[in-house]
Amino acid sequence: MNIWSLDKDRKIKFLLFKAQKQLGKESFHIESEDNNDKDLYSIRLIKADQNDVRAFIYTYGQLNDLYGIHLEYPRFHENEFSEPGQLYEDLTLQQIINTLATHFEVTKLDIAMNRFKIKKGMEQDFIDICKQRDSHLVEAPGFKSFNLLQGDSTDDYTLFSSHSIWESVQAFENWTNSESFQKAHVHAGVKTKDIYLGPPQLECFKAVI
């Protein structure tokens, strides 16, 4: 399904885009338009292999750029009273994604971060190099998402961090050993020798909550 063609508010569409990127398109599906209330500001997602595990997400009544979510659970017996589920409001986009990952029992994802100290005045050069680098990340097995983050500055440098999310550390390591990675970084030292203040520092994290 093309999420951008849905008759939904842009924040709902963006949430769907991020959920597909981080959780995988195969982990959930969207309730059909026949059952949907066609509200621009809400949507119901259904766990891929269990139709009675659902999440109703909405933006109305929430603070700016925040979301509400109602988690719906299955009834164990046909005549059992249906509990109202769990309701959380004013959550950030990433908090919604994390909540969905738990509710839909999606495997925890691993994060790889490279920290760079970039010489003052060279920030835009570094950003341009990262934009132009053809890393073929989107084609890498296990890759979920990537962001380049800019942090605080000192008198000598500005801190940057490349933030990528993977299905596993092994998937990240496989990419760093791939031909695509080698080609993307073959001239890295030459082009950036006057930009870095020291070598980049790799840090890997595993989600535990």
Backbone as a printed PyTorch tensor [residue, N CA C, xyz], in Angstrom:
tensor([[[  0.8450,  -1.2000,   0.0000],
         [  0.0000,   0.0000,   0.0000],
         [  0.8810,   1.2510,   0.0000]],

        [[  0.5140,   2.2250,  -0.8210],
         [  1.2200,   3.4930,  -0.8520],
         [  0.6660,   4.3760,   0.2610]],

        [[  1.4310,   4.5580,   1.3290],
         [  0.9280,   5.3060,   2.4830],
         [  0.6970,   6.7780,   2.1580]],

        [[  1.4320,   7.3000,   1.1770],
         [  1.2970,   8.7210,   0.8420],
         [ -0.0040,   9.0030,   0.1050]],

        [[ -0.6640,   7.9640,  -0.4030],
         [ -1.9420,   8.1530,  -1.0990],
         [ -3.1340,   8.0500,  -0.1420]],

        [[ -2.8800,   7.6940,   1.1110],
         [ -3.9640,   7.5710,   2.0790],
         [ -4.5700,   8.9380,   2.3810]],

        [[ -5.8500,   8.9440,   2.6490],
         [ -6.5550,  10.1840,   3.0020],
         [ -6.3700,  10.4490,   4.4930]],

        [[ -5.1200,  10.7720,   4.8490],
         [ -4.7520,  10.9780,   6.2430],
         [ -3.9090,  12.2370,   6.3940]],

        [[ -3.8910,  12.7830,   7.6130],
         [ -3.0510,  13.9230,   7.9290],
         [ -1.5810,  13.5600,   7.7410]],

        [[ -0.7360,  14.5300,   7.4210],
         [  0.6780,  14.2750,   7.1270],
         [  1.4020,  13.6290,   8.3090]],

        [[  1.0010,  13.9650,   9.5630],
         [  1.6670,  13.3670,  10.7250],
         [  1.3660,  11.8780,  10.8340]],

        [[  0.1570,  11.4880,  10.4610],
         [ -0.1950,  10.0710,  10.4520],
         [  0.5860,   9.3540,   9.3620]],

        [[  0.6890,   9.9670,   8.1910],
         [  1.4450,   9.3600,   7.0960],
         [  2.9210,   9.2150,   7.4680]],

        [[  3.4770,  10.2380,   8.1170],
         [  4.8890,  10.1800,   8.4940],
         [  5.1190,   9.0960,   9.5340]],

        [[  4.1810,   8.9290,  10.4600],
         [  4.2950,   7.8630,  11.4520],
         [  4.3030,   6.5000,  10.7610]],

        [[  3.4340,   6.3090,   9.7910],
         [  3.3910,   5.0420,   9.0540],
         [  4.7090,   4.7950,   8.3230]],

        [[  5.2440,   5.8400,   7.7280],
         [  6.5300,   5.7290,   7.0260],
         [  7.6290,   5.2830,   7.9800]],

        [[  7.7100,   5.9040,   9.1520],
         [  8.7490,   5.5470,  10.1270],
         [  8.5120,   4.1520,  10.6870]],

        [[  7.2540,   3.7830,  10.9000],
         [  6.9430,   2.4620,  11.4380],
         [  7.3540,   1.3750,  10.4480]],

        [[  7.0860,   1.6060,   9.1630],
         [  7.4970,   0.6300,   8.1530],
         [  9.0140,   0.5160,   8.0830]],

        [[  9.7130,   1.6370,   8.2170],
         [ 11.1730,   1.6350,   8.1340],
         [ 11.8000,   0.9220,   9.3280]],

        [[ 11.2790,   1.1900,  10.5320],
         [ 11.9220,   0.6750,  11.7340],
         [ 11.4080,  -0.6970,  12.1570]],

        [[ 10.1380,  -0.9670,  11.9190],
         [  9.5590,  -2.2390,  12.3600],
         [  9.4540,  -3.2610,  11.2300]],

        [[  9.4810,  -2.7710,   9.9930],
         [  9.3210,  -3.6590,   8.8470],
         [  7.8850,  -3.6610,   8.3460]],

        [[  7.7190,  -3.6090,   7.0210],
         [  6.3770,  -3.5890,   6.4350],
         [  5.5930,  -4.8500,   6.7530]],

        [[  6.3290,  -5.9380,   7.0160],
         [  5.6710,  -7.2210,   7.2470],
         [  5.1460,  -7.3900,   8.6660]],

        [[  5.4350,  -6.4440,   9.5610],
         [  5.0620,  -6.6250,  10.9700],
         [  3.6340,  -6.1930,  11.2810]],

        [[  3.0090,  -5.4160,  10.4010],
         [  1.6430,  -4.9530,  10.6560],
         [  0.9700,  -4.5960,   9.3330]],

        [[ -0.3570,  -4.4680,   9.3690],
         [ -1.0700,  -3.9270,   8.2300],
         [ -2.0940,  -2.9140,   8.7120]],

        [[ -2.5810,  -2.1240,   7.7910],
         [ -3.5020,  -1.0430,   8.1120],
         [ -4.9340,  -1.5320,   7.9540]],

        [[ -5.7800,  -1.1820,   8.8940],
         [ -7.1820,  -1.5700,   8.8010],
         [ -7.7790,  -1.0360,   7.5090]],

        [[ -8.5750,  -1.8510,   6.8440],
         [ -9.1310,  -1.4850,   5.5530],
         [-10.0100,  -0.2480,   5.6630]],

        [[-10.1100,   0.4750,   4.5690],
         [-10.9270,   1.6910,   4.5460],
         [-12.3980,   1.3900,   4.8320]],

        [[-12.8310,   0.1540,   4.5480],
         [-14.2340,  -0.2020,   4.7940],
         [-14.5580,  -0.1740,   6.2770]],

        [[-13.5410,  -0.5420,   7.1130],
         [-13.7670,  -0.5760,   8.5510],
         [-13.2930,   0.6960,   9.2350]],

        [[-12.4700,   1.4690,   8.5450],
         [-11.8980,   2.6710,   9.1280],
         [-12.9530,   3.7650,   9.1950]],

        [[-12.8580,   4.6080,  10.2050],
         [-13.8240,   5.6930,  10.3400],
         [-13.4870,   6.8720,   9.4370]],

        [[-12.4200,   6.7210,   8.6200],
         [-12.0120,   7.7360,   7.6540],
         [-11.6300,   9.0530,   8.3200]],

        [[-11.3020,   9.0200,   9.5860],
         [-10.8310,  10.2030,  10.2900],
         [ -9.4290,  10.5450,   9.7870]],

        [[ -9.2080,  11.7920,   9.3970],
         [ -7.9060,  12.2070,   8.8850],
         [ -6.8050,  12.0930,   9.9210]],

        [[ -7.1710,  12.1560,  11.1940],
         [ -6.1890,  12.2910,  12.2570],
         [ -6.0100,  11.0340,  13.1010]],

        [[ -6.4070,   9.8930,  12.5630],
         [ -6.2280,   8.6470,  13.3080],
         [ -6.0860,   7.4820,  12.3340]],

        [[ -5.5770,   6.3640,  12.8590],
         [ -5.4530,   5.1580,  12.0510],
         [ -5.3420,   3.9560,  12.9830]],

        [[ -5.8170,   2.8010,  12.5300],
         [ -5.7160,   1.5750,  13.3200],
         [ -4.7880,   0.6020,  12.6050]],

        [[ -3.7700,   0.1400,  13.3370],
         [ -2.8220,  -0.8330,  12.8120],
         [ -3.0910,  -2.1890,  13.4330]],

        [[ -2.8650,  -3.2480,  12.6750],
         [ -3.1750,  -4.6100,  13.1100],
         [ -1.9360,  -5.4680,  12.9820]],

        [[ -1.6490,  -6.2350,  14.0140],
         [ -0.4960,  -7.1330,  13.9870],
         [ -0.6400,  -8.1280,  12.8330]],

        [[  0.4470,  -8.3340,  12.1110],
         [  0.3960,  -9.0950,  10.8550],
         [ -0.1750, -10.4960,  11.0230]],

        [[  0.2160, -11.1900,  12.0790],
         [ -0.1900, -12.5910,  12.2300],
         [ -1.2320, -12.8030,  13.3150]],

        [[ -1.8570, -11.7120,  13.7890],
         [ -2.8440, -11.8390,  14.8600],
         [ -3.8120, -10.6540,  14.7680]],

        [[ -4.9360, -10.8570,  14.1150],
         [ -5.8360,  -9.7520,  13.7910],
         [ -6.4960,  -9.0970,  14.9940]],

        [[ -6.4970,  -9.7710,  16.1430],
         [ -7.1380,  -9.1640,  17.3050],
         [ -6.1490,  -8.4270,  18.2090]],

        [[ -4.9230,  -8.2470,  17.7480],
         [ -3.9500,  -7.3890,  18.4350],
         [ -3.8020,  -6.1320,  17.5890]],

        [[ -4.2910,  -5.0170,  18.1190],
         [ -4.3810,  -3.7980,  17.3220],
         [ -3.8890,  -2.5900,  18.1030]],

        [[ -3.6690,  -1.5180,  17.3500],
         [ -3.2710,  -0.2520,  17.9710],
         [ -3.9650,   0.8800,  17.2400]],

        [[ -4.7020,   1.6910,  17.9700],
         [ -5.3900,   2.8500,  17.4040],
         [ -4.5600,   4.0870,  17.7480]],

        [[ -4.0710,   4.7770,  16.7200],
         [ -3.1680,   5.9140,  16.9020],
         [ -3.8640,   7.1740,  16.4010]],

        [[ -3.7100,   8.2780,  17.1220],
         [ -4.4090,   9.5130,  16.7650],
         [ -3.5740,  10.7290,  17.1740]],

        [[ -3.9090,  11.8690,  16.5640],
         [ -3.2010,  13.1130,  16.8820],
         [ -4.1190,  14.1640,  17.4950]],

        [[ -5.4340,  13.9880,  17.3540],
         [ -6.3400,  15.0050,  17.9000],
         [ -6.2660,  15.0140,  19.4300]],

        [[ -6.3180,  16.2350,  20.0010],
         [ -6.2660,  16.3910,  21.4530],
         [ -4.8750,  16.2640,  22.0380]],

        [[ -3.8570,  16.0930,  21.1820],
         [ -2.4840,  15.9280,  21.6610],
         [ -1.6970,  17.2290,  21.4840]],

        [[ -0.6330,  17.3650,  22.2470],
         [  0.2430,  18.5170,  22.0990],
         [  0.9080,  18.4900,  20.7240]],

        [[  1.5000,  19.5880,  20.3230],
         [  2.1060,  19.7060,  18.9990],
         [  3.0760,  18.5680,  18.7130]],

        [[  2.8900,  17.9240,  17.5440],
         [  3.7790,  16.8660,  17.0550],
         [  3.8200,  15.6380,  17.9650]],

        [[  2.8300,  15.4800,  18.8370],
         [  2.7570,  14.3030,  19.7040],
         [  1.5380,  13.4600,  19.3130]],

        [[  1.5270,  12.2260,  19.8140],
         [  0.5030,  11.2560,  19.4260],
         [ -0.1230,  10.6010,  20.6560]],

        [[ -1.3300,  10.0850,  20.4500],
         [ -1.9570,   9.2100,  21.4350],
         [ -2.0810,   7.8180,  20.8390]],

        [[ -2.1100,   6.7940,  21.7050],
         [ -2.2330,   5.4240,  21.2070],
         [ -3.0740,   4.6060,  22.1770]],

        [[ -3.9940,   3.8270,  21.6120],
         [ -4.8230,   2.9070,  22.4010],
         [ -4.4900,   1.4900,  21.9510]],

        [[ -3.9420,   0.7070,  22.8690],
         [ -3.5520,  -0.6700,  22.5700],
         [ -4.7240,  -1.6000,  22.8340]],

        [[ -5.0610,  -2.4130,  21.8460],
         [ -6.2010,  -3.3210,  21.9470],
         [ -5.7050,  -4.7590,  21.9900]],

        [[ -6.2780,  -5.5470,  22.9100],
         [ -5.8450,  -6.9200,  23.1370],
         [ -6.9530,  -7.9140,  22.8010]],

        [[ -6.6030,  -9.1670,  22.5250],
         [ -7.6220, -10.1770,  22.1870],
         [ -8.3730, -10.6590,  23.4180]],

        [[ -9.5900, -11.1730,  23.1800],
         [-10.3330, -11.8570,  24.2360],
         [-10.0000, -13.3390,  24.1590]],

        [[ -9.7700, -13.9470,  25.3040],
         [ -9.3680, -15.3560,  25.3140],
         [-10.5570, -16.2900,  25.1540]],

        [[-11.7520, -15.7860,  25.4920],
         [-12.9640, -16.5850,  25.3260],
         [-14.0040, -15.7440,  24.6030]],

        [[-14.8110, -16.3890,  23.8120],
         [-15.7600, -15.6750,  22.9590],
         [-16.6900, -14.7720,  23.7450]],

        [[-17.1290, -15.2090,  24.9220],
         [-18.0880, -14.4350,  25.7040],
         [-17.4190, -13.6100,  26.8040]],

        [[-16.1070, -13.5750,  26.7830],
         [-15.3910, -12.8540,  27.8310],
         [-15.5560, -11.3500,  27.6490]],

        [[-15.6810, -10.6500,  28.7860],
         [-15.7900,  -9.1950,  28.7280],
         [-14.5100,  -8.6140,  28.1540]],

        [[-14.6310,  -7.7320,  27.1730],
         [-13.4670,  -7.1480,  26.5140],
         [-12.9450,  -5.9630,  27.3230]],

        [[-11.7120,  -6.0690,  27.7790],
         [-11.0890,  -4.9850,  28.5230],
         [-10.8420,  -3.7910,  27.6040]],

        [[-10.8270,  -2.5740,  28.1560],
         [-10.6540,  -1.3910,  27.3240],
         [ -9.2480,  -1.2370,  26.7410]],

        [[ -8.2970,  -2.0150,  27.2050],
         [ -6.9350,  -1.8980,  26.7000],
         [ -6.1450,  -0.8420,  27.4470]],

        [[ -5.0340,  -0.4180,  26.8540],
         [ -4.1710,   0.5740,  27.4850],
         [ -4.1310,   1.8310,  26.6340]],

        [[ -4.1900,   2.9750,  27.2960],
         [ -4.2180,   4.2590,  26.6080],
         [ -3.0250,   5.1060,  27.0510]],

        [[ -2.2830,   5.6270,  26.0790],
         [ -1.1510,   6.5090,  26.3540],
         [ -1.2890,   7.7490,  25.4800]],

        [[ -1.0210,   8.9310,  26.0660],
         [ -1.1830,  10.1600,  25.3080],
         [  0.0640,  11.0370,  25.3800]],

        [[  0.1310,  11.9710,  24.4220],
         [  1.2450,  12.9250,  24.3200],
         [  2.5970,  12.2210,  24.2500]],

        [[  2.7010,  11.2300,  23.3590],
         [  3.9510,  10.5080,  23.1420],
         [  4.6510,  11.0500,  21.8990]],

        [[  5.9780,  11.0230,  21.9100],
         [  6.7350,  11.4100,  20.7290],
         [  6.6220,  10.3240,  19.6590]],

        [[  7.0550,  10.6580,  18.4660],
         [  7.0140,   9.6890,  17.3760],
         [  7.7990,   8.4340,  17.7250]],

        [[  9.0160,   8.5970,  18.2610],
         [  9.8250,   7.4320,  18.5850],
         [  9.2170,   6.6210,  19.7210]],

        [[  8.5670,   7.2730,  20.6750],
         [  7.8890,   6.5390,  21.7500],
         [  6.7370,   5.7010,  21.1880]],

        [[  6.0350,   6.2330,  20.1880],
         [  4.9650,   5.4650,  19.5460],
         [  5.5540,   4.2430,  18.8460]],

        [[  6.6660,   4.4280,  18.1160],
         [  7.3030,   3.3200,  17.4150],
         [  7.7490,   2.2510,  18.4120]],

        [[  8.3470,   2.6720,  19.5210],
         [  8.7980,   1.7200,  20.5420],
         [  7.6190,   0.9730,  21.1610]],

        [[  6.5140,   1.6750,  21.3760],
         [  5.3130,   1.0500,  21.9350],
         [  4.7470,   0.0190,  20.9620]],

        [[  4.7150,   0.3630,  19.6860],
         [  4.2540,  -0.5830,  18.6670],
         [  5.1550,  -1.8100,  18.5970]],

        [[  6.4670,  -1.6020,  18.7140],
         [  7.4080,  -2.7210,  18.6610],
         [  7.1200,  -3.7230,  19.7780]],

        [[  6.8110,  -3.2060,  20.9640],
         [  6.4850,  -4.0850,  22.0900],
         [  5.1280,  -4.7500,  21.9010]],

        [[  4.1320,  -3.9650,  21.4870],
         [  2.7710,  -4.4710,  21.3470],
         [  2.6750,  -5.5390,  20.2560]],

        [[  3.3870,  -5.3290,  19.1590],
         [  3.3640,  -6.2720,  18.0460],
         [  4.4760,  -7.3050,  18.1180]],

        [[  5.2280,  -7.2770,  19.2350],
         [  6.2980,  -8.2440,  19.5000],
         [  7.3140,  -8.2940,  18.3620]],

        [[  7.7240,  -7.0970,  17.9340],
         [  8.7440,  -7.0010,  16.9020],
         [ 10.1140,  -7.1400,  17.5650]],

        [[ 11.0180,  -7.8660,  16.9290],
         [ 12.3530,  -8.0700,  17.4760],
         [ 13.0220,  -6.7380,  17.7430]],

        [[ 13.6950,  -6.6360,  18.8830],
         [ 14.4290,  -5.4240,  19.2110],
         [ 15.4940,  -5.1450,  18.1570]],

        [[ 15.6960,  -3.8570,  17.8610],
         [ 16.6430,  -3.4720,  16.8340],
         [ 17.9450,  -2.9870,  17.4500]],

        [[ 19.0210,  -3.0860,  16.6980],
         [ 20.3310,  -2.6490,  17.1540],
         [ 20.6960,  -1.3370,  16.4840]],

        [[ 21.4760,  -0.5370,  17.1900],
         [ 21.8410,   0.7990,  16.7340],
         [ 23.3540,   0.9180,  16.6410]],

        [[ 23.8240,   1.4740,  15.5270],
         [ 25.2490,   1.7520,  15.3460],
         [ 25.4220,   3.2570,  15.2070]],

        [[ 26.3400,   3.8250,  16.0010],
         [ 26.5710,   5.2640,  15.9650],
         [ 28.0570,   5.5350,  15.7820]],

        [[ 28.3740,   6.3880,  14.8310],
         [ 29.7390,   6.8410,  14.6090],
         [ 29.8180,   8.3040,  15.0090]],

        [[ 30.7060,   8.6210,  15.9520],
         [ 30.8560,  10.0100,  16.3910],
         [ 32.0370,  10.6540,  15.6670]],

        [[ 31.8010,  11.8690,  15.1580],
         [ 32.8240,  12.5960,  14.4160],
         [ 33.0530,  13.9620,  15.0570]],

        [[ 34.2970,  14.3450,  15.2120],
         [ 34.6520,  15.7000,  15.6120],
         [ 35.0990,  16.4410,  14.3500]],

        [[ 34.2820,  17.3920,  13.9280],
         [ 34.5250,  18.1120,  12.6810],
         [ 35.0330,  19.5260,  13.0070]],

        [[ 36.1120,  19.9100,  12.3450],
         [ 36.7260,  21.2040,  12.6110],
         [ 35.7310,  22.3430,  12.3850]],

        [[ 35.8100,  23.3430,  13.2570],
         [ 34.9120,  24.4940,  13.1490],
         [ 35.0310,  25.1230,  11.7680]],

        [[ 33.8930,  25.4590,  11.1900],
         [ 33.8530,  26.0680,   9.8790],
         [ 33.7490,  25.0670,   8.7460]],

        [[ 33.8940,  23.7630,   9.0550],
         [ 33.8530,  22.7210,   8.0290],
         [ 32.5840,  21.8830,   8.1100]],

        [[ 31.6200,  22.3330,   8.9040],
         [ 30.4160,  21.5430,   9.1410],
         [ 29.6430,  21.2580,   7.8480]],

        [[ 29.4170,  22.2980,   7.0350],
         [ 28.6330,  22.1050,   5.8210],
         [ 29.3610,  21.2180,   4.8280]],

        [[ 30.7100,  21.3160,   4.8020],
         [ 31.4820,  20.4340,   3.9100],
         [ 31.2640,  18.9730,   4.2910]],

        [[ 31.2680,  18.7070,   5.5850],
         [ 31.0660,  17.3370,   6.0660],
         [ 29.6570,  16.8490,   5.7240]],

        [[ 28.6560,  17.7050,   5.9280],
         [ 27.2770,  17.3360,   5.6130],
         [ 27.1360,  17.0260,   4.1280]],

        [[ 27.7550,  17.8580,   3.2860],
         [ 27.6730,  17.6510,   1.8360],
         [ 28.3210,  16.3300,   1.4250]],

        [[ 29.4520,  16.0000,   2.0470],
         [ 30.1330,  14.7380,   1.7360],
         [ 29.2250,  13.5570,   2.0830]],

        [[ 28.5610,  13.6340,   3.2420],
         [ 27.6680,  12.5450,   3.6600],
         [ 26.4680,  12.4250,   2.7320]],

        [[ 25.9450,  13.5650,   2.2600],
         [ 24.7950,  13.5500,   1.3570],
         [ 25.1540,  12.9080,   0.0210]],

        [[ 26.3730,  13.1990,  -0.4520],
         [ 26.7730,  12.7630,  -1.7900],
         [ 27.3340,  11.3440,  -1.8190]],

        [[ 27.6370,  10.7910,  -0.6550],
         [ 28.2290,   9.4550,  -0.6130],
         [ 27.1970,   8.4030,  -1.0160]],

        [[ 27.5470,   7.6030,  -1.9830],
         [ 26.6500,   6.5470,  -2.4740],
         [ 26.9490,   5.2550,  -1.7140]],

        [[ 26.3220,   5.0960,  -0.5490],
         [ 26.6310,   3.9630,   0.3320],
         [ 25.7550,   2.7430,   0.0680]],

        [[ 24.6830,   2.8920,  -0.7240],
         [ 23.7430,   1.7950,  -1.0060],
         [ 23.1460,   1.2230,   0.2840]],

        [[ 22.9990,   2.0730,   1.2950],
         [ 22.4690,   1.6070,   2.5770],
         [ 21.0800,   0.9900,   2.4390]],

        [[ 20.2140,   1.6370,   1.6620],
         [ 18.8310,   1.1620,   1.5790],
         [ 18.7400,  -0.2390,   0.9960]],

        [[ 19.7950,  -0.6720,   0.2900],
         [ 19.7970,  -1.9980,  -0.3080],
         [ 20.4110,  -3.0540,   0.6150]],

        [[ 20.9960,  -2.6150,   1.7280],
         [ 21.7000,  -3.5350,   2.6160],
         [ 20.7080,  -4.3900,   3.4090]],

        [[ 20.8730,  -5.7160,   3.4340],
         [ 19.9970,  -6.5820,   4.2320],
         [ 20.0610,  -6.2130,   5.7160]],

        [[ 18.8950,  -6.0690,   6.3270],
         [ 18.8360,  -5.7610,   7.7540],
         [ 18.8490,  -4.2850,   8.0800]],

        [[ 19.0530,  -3.4090,   7.0760],
         [ 19.0740,  -1.9680,   7.3290],
         [ 17.6560,  -1.4410,   7.5260]],

        [[ 17.4870,  -0.5300,   8.5080],
         [ 16.1720,   0.0370,   8.7890],
         [ 16.1150,   1.5430,   8.5550]],

        [[ 17.0490,   2.3070,   9.1330],
         [ 16.9900,   3.7560,   8.9590],
         [ 18.3400,   4.3830,   9.2670]],

        [[ 18.5130,   5.6280,   8.7710],
         [ 19.7640,   6.3560,   8.9890],
         [ 19.4640,   7.8390,   9.2010]],

        [[ 20.2030,   8.4530,  10.1330],
         [ 20.1480,   9.8980,  10.3360],
         [ 21.5460,  10.4050,  10.6590]],

        [[ 21.8660,  11.5990,  10.1810],
         [ 23.0990,  12.2710,  10.5710],
         [ 22.7210,  13.3610,  11.5510]],

        [[ 23.2800,  13.2990,  12.7550],
         [ 22.9240,  14.2100,  13.8370],
         [ 24.0500,  15.2060,  14.0920]],

        [[ 23.6890,  16.4780,  14.2620],
         [ 24.6680,  17.5120,  14.5950],
         [ 24.4960,  17.9190,  16.0410]],

        [[ 25.6080,  17.9120,  16.7970],
         [ 25.5550,  18.2140,  18.2140],
         [ 26.1670,  19.5570,  18.5650]],

        [[ 26.6890,  19.6500,  19.7890],
         [ 27.2420,  20.8930,  20.2940],
         [ 28.5990,  21.2050,  19.6640]],

        [[ 28.9870,  22.4660,  19.7640],
         [ 30.2780,  22.9220,  19.2530],
         [ 31.1550,  23.4150,  20.3930]],

        [[ 32.4560,  23.2200,  20.2430],
         [ 33.4510,  23.7970,  21.1410],
         [ 34.2140,  24.8510,  20.3490]],

        [[ 35.2950,  25.3510,  20.9150],
         [ 36.1090,  26.3200,  20.1890],
         [ 36.8150,  25.6820,  19.0060]],

        [[ 36.9820,  24.3490,  19.0360],
         [ 37.7700,  23.6670,  18.0130],
         [ 36.9610,  22.8230,  17.0400]],

        [[ 35.8270,  22.2710,  17.4870],
         [ 35.1060,  21.3350,  16.6270],
         [ 33.6080,  21.3290,  16.9250]],

        [[ 32.8650,  20.7130,  15.9840],
         [ 31.4400,  20.4430,  16.1730],
         [ 31.2450,  18.9300,  16.1490]],

        [[ 30.4490,  18.4400,  17.0780],
         [ 30.2210,  17.0010,  17.1910],
         [ 29.0890,  16.5660,  16.2610]],

        [[ 29.3580,  15.5290,  15.4720],
         [ 28.3480,  14.8870,  14.6280],
         [ 28.2710,  13.4040,  15.0000]],

        [[ 27.1180,  12.8100,  14.7060],
         [ 26.9740,  11.3760,  14.9140],
         [ 26.1000,  10.7900,  13.8080]],

        [[ 26.6050,   9.7510,  13.1620],
         [ 25.7720,   9.0040,  12.2130],
         [ 25.0180,   7.9420,  13.0030]],

        [[ 23.7120,   7.9080,  12.8470],
         [ 22.8370,   7.0550,  13.6580],
         [ 22.0840,   6.1180,  12.7190]],

        [[ 22.4340,   4.8460,  12.7400],
         [ 21.7560,   3.8760,  11.8640],
         [ 21.1470,   2.7590,  12.7010]],

        [[ 19.9980,   2.2690,  12.2550],
         [ 19.2750,   1.2070,  12.9600],
         [ 19.2500,  -0.0370,  12.0760]],

        [[ 19.5640,  -1.1880,  12.7040],
         [ 19.6950,  -2.4630,  11.9890],
         [ 18.9300,  -3.5490,  12.7220]],

        [[ 18.6130,  -4.6040,  11.9920],
         [ 17.9570,  -5.7540,  12.6200],
         [ 18.8810,  -6.4380,  13.6070]],

        [[ 20.1880,  -6.3350,  13.3820],
         [ 21.1630,  -6.9600,  14.2730],
         [ 22.5210,  -6.3370,  14.0330]],

        [[ 23.4150,  -6.4800,  15.0280],
         [ 24.7940,  -6.0190,  14.8680],
         [ 25.4480,  -6.7650,  13.7110]],

        [[ 25.0930,  -8.0430,  13.5470],
         [ 25.6680,  -8.8380,  12.4690],
         [ 25.3100,  -8.2370,  11.1030]],

        [[ 24.0820,  -7.7460,  10.9590],
         [ 23.6870,  -7.1230,   9.6970],
         [ 24.5290,  -5.8910,   9.4170]],

        [[ 24.7970,  -5.0980,  10.4660],
         [ 25.6500,  -3.9120,  10.3040],
         [ 27.0660,  -4.3150,   9.9150]],

        [[ 27.6160,  -5.3240,  10.5900],
         [ 28.9810,  -5.7670,  10.2940],
         [ 29.0710,  -6.3390,   8.8760]],

        [[ 28.0240,  -7.0280,   8.4390],
         [ 28.0150,  -7.5600,   7.0690],
         [ 28.0880,  -6.4200,   6.0600]],

        [[ 27.3790,  -5.3210,   6.3550],
         [ 27.4160,  -4.1810,   5.4320],
         [ 28.8120,  -3.5480,   5.4030]],

        [[ 29.4500,  -3.4010,   6.5800],
         [ 30.7830,  -2.7850,   6.6130],
         [ 31.8200,  -3.6390,   5.8900]],

        [[ 31.5370,  -4.9200,   5.7170],
         [ 32.4540,  -5.8080,   4.9900],
         [ 32.0480,  -5.9910,   3.5270]],

        [[ 31.0040,  -5.2860,   3.1020],
         [ 30.4950,  -5.4670,   1.7460],
         [ 31.2770,  -4.6300,   0.7360]],

        [[ 31.1350,  -4.9780,  -0.5230],
         [ 31.7780,  -4.2340,  -1.6060],
         [ 31.2000,  -2.8280,  -1.7140]],

        [[ 29.9080,  -2.6790,  -1.4570],
         [ 29.2750,  -1.3590,  -1.5170],
         [ 29.8820,  -0.4140,  -0.4870]],

        [[ 30.1280,  -0.9240,   0.7160],
         [ 30.7360,  -0.0980,   1.7630],
         [ 32.1450,   0.3140,   1.3650]],

        [[ 32.9200,  -0.6220,   0.8480],
         [ 34.2960,  -0.3260,   0.4550],
         [ 34.3330,   0.7360,  -0.6390]],

        [[ 33.4490,   0.6410,  -1.6190],
         [ 33.4120,   1.6120,  -2.7040],
         [ 33.0160,   2.9990,  -2.1950]],

        [[ 32.0600,   3.0330,  -1.2480],
         [ 31.5800,   4.3150,  -0.7310],
         [ 32.6360,   5.0350,   0.0910]],

        [[ 33.5550,   4.2820,   0.6950],
         [ 34.5460,   4.8760,   1.5880],
         [ 35.9650,   4.8450,   1.0300]],

        [[ 36.1400,   4.4850,  -0.2350],
         [ 37.4790,   4.3200,  -0.7890],
         [ 38.2760,   5.6240,  -0.7760]],

        [[ 37.5910,   6.7630,  -0.9310],
         [ 38.2860,   8.0470,  -0.9410],
         [ 38.0160,   8.8630,   0.3230]],

        [[ 37.4690,   8.2160,   1.3250],
         [ 37.0480,   8.9520,   2.5290],
         [ 38.2140,   9.6610,   3.2010]],

        [[ 39.3290,   8.9840,   3.3540],
         [ 40.4660,   9.5820,   4.0420],
         [ 41.0540,  10.7640,   3.3010]],

        [[ 41.0720,  10.6790,   1.9800],
         [ 41.6430,  11.7540,   1.1640],
         [ 40.7620,  12.9930,   1.2090]],

        [[ 39.4580,  12.8050,   1.0230],
         [ 38.5360,  13.9300,   0.9290],
         [ 38.2930,  14.6060,   2.2700]],

        [[ 38.4610,  13.9010,   3.3750],
         [ 38.0770,  14.4470,   4.6800],
         [ 39.2410,  14.6370,   5.6310]],

        [[ 40.4990,  14.5020,   5.1670],
         [ 41.6400,  14.5740,   6.0790],
         [ 41.7550,  15.9360,   6.7540]],

        [[ 41.2460,  17.0130,   6.0950],
         [ 41.3120,  18.3490,   6.6750],
         [ 40.0250,  18.7350,   7.3980]],

        [[ 39.1070,  17.7780,   7.5390],
         [ 37.8270,  18.0460,   8.1850],
         [ 37.7710,  17.4530,   9.5840]],

        [[ 38.2370,  16.2070,   9.7260],
         [ 38.1920,  15.5160,  11.0190],
         [ 39.1910,  16.0970,  12.0100]],

        [[ 38.7790,  16.1480,  13.2640],
         [ 39.6950,  16.4130,  14.3720],
         [ 39.7910,  15.1020,  15.1610]],

        [[ 40.6210,  14.1980,  14.6550],
         [ 40.7170,  12.8690,  15.2360],
         [ 39.8600,  11.8790,  14.4800]],

        [[ 40.0670,  10.5810,  14.6930],
         [ 39.3170,   9.5320,  13.9760],
         [ 37.8890,   9.4040,  14.5090]],

        [[ 36.9650,   8.8830,  13.6920],
         [ 35.6000,   8.6450,  14.1720],
         [ 35.5860,   7.5300,  15.2170]],

        [[ 34.5980,   7.5730,  16.0930],
         [ 34.4710,   6.5750,  17.1650],
         [ 33.1640,   5.8130,  16.9940]],

        [[ 33.2700,   4.5090,  16.7450],
         [ 32.0920,   3.6590,  16.5500],
         [ 31.5560,   3.1650,  17.8730]],

        [[ 30.2150,   3.2560,  18.0480],
         [ 29.5510,   2.7240,  19.2400],
         [ 28.3280,   1.9440,  18.7850]],

        [[ 28.1300,   0.7500,  19.3080],
         [ 26.9730,  -0.0810,  18.9700],
         [ 26.1160,  -0.2940,  20.2040]],

        [[ 24.8120,  -0.2250,  20.0300],
         [ 23.8750,  -0.3760,  21.1370],
         [ 22.8020,  -1.3960,  20.7870]],

        [[ 22.3300,  -2.1010,  21.7920],
         [ 21.2110,  -3.0450,  21.6370],
         [ 20.0500,  -2.5520,  22.4890]],

        [[ 18.8770,  -2.4500,  21.8890],
         [ 17.6830,  -2.0150,  22.6240],
         [ 17.3180,  -3.0520,  23.6880]],

        [[ 17.0920,  -2.6110,  24.9280],
         [ 16.7530,  -3.5260,  26.0270],
         [ 15.3680,  -3.2440,  26.6050]],

        [[ 14.7670,  -2.1150,  26.2770],
         [ 13.4140,  -1.7750,  26.7500],
         [ 12.5940,  -1.3120,  25.5650]]])
